[in-house]
Amino acid sequence: MTSPSQEEIRNAAQAISDMHLATVPGTHARAAEHAAANLCSGAGHSLLYAPMKLQQLIAEAIEIGYATALKDVRDGAFDDDIREWRPDLSAE
């Protein structure tokens, strides 16, 4: 496997930034940022020494996933699963 070129890396970074702008609305931004910060802080010292732009890219990718999951939950995509996972939340 060959290493990606600088252009491929820039294109991937731009795609992540574009997805972040489209996916992480104000509604979920704070929760997504908090989740990403928690995951990144638990990654250990190796991430701490990564270049700042790479740290930001990783955080944005995590925020995209988290915000998308929150939207799916809010839209009811997991209602049946949530009732199974948390039977104490079932309406009587």
N, C-alpha and C positions, 0 to 999 in steps of 0.2 A: 504494500500500500504506500502510495506516495503522499507526501505532505501537501496540504492545500496551498495554492498560490496566494499571494497577498490580495489579489483581486477577488478570489473566491471567498477569502475571509471577510473582506470589506462588503461583498454582496450579502453574505450570511448575516453579518452584523446589521446591515441596513434592513434586511428582511425582518429581523427580530425587533428592531426599533419601530418599523412600520406596524408590525403586529401589535406591539405594546401600545402605540398611539390609538389603534383601532379597538383594542380589547380591554384596556384597563381604564374604564370610565371613572369619573369622580365618585360614583356610588361605591365602588369596590377598591378604589385606589389605596386608601389607608389600610384596609385589612390585607390587601395583597402585599403592600410594602412591608407590613409587620411580619407576615409569614415569610417573605423572602429574607428579611433581616435575621429572623430566628434560624432559618435553615443555613444561611451563610455563616452566621456566628458559630454554628455547630460543626462547620466544615473543617475546623482546625486551622493551624497556622499556615498551611500551604496556600490557602486562598488569600490569606492576609498579605502574602508577598507577591501575588499575581498583580499584573499591571491594573491600574485603576479602571481603564476602559473595559478590560476583560471582567473585572468584578461587577461593573455596572451592567454589562451584557448578560452575565449570569443572573444577576438580580432581576433584570427585565424579563428574562425567559421564565424564571420562577413566578414572577408576578402575572405573566400571561396565563400560565397554567392555573394558578390559584383563582384569578378573576374569572376565568372561563368556568371553573368548577363551581364557584359561587353563583354565577349566572344560571348554570344548569340546575342547581339546587333551588334557586329562586323561581325558575320557570317550571318546577315540578318534575324534572326529569328523574328524580330519585325518590319520589314520594313513597312508593311501595317499599323500596329498600330501606328508607329511613324508619318506616314503621317496624320493619323487621329488626333493624339494628338497635332501635330505641323504642321498645314496646311501651315504655313509660310515657311516651309522648302521644300515644293514640288517643283520639277523641272518644269520649264515652257516648 
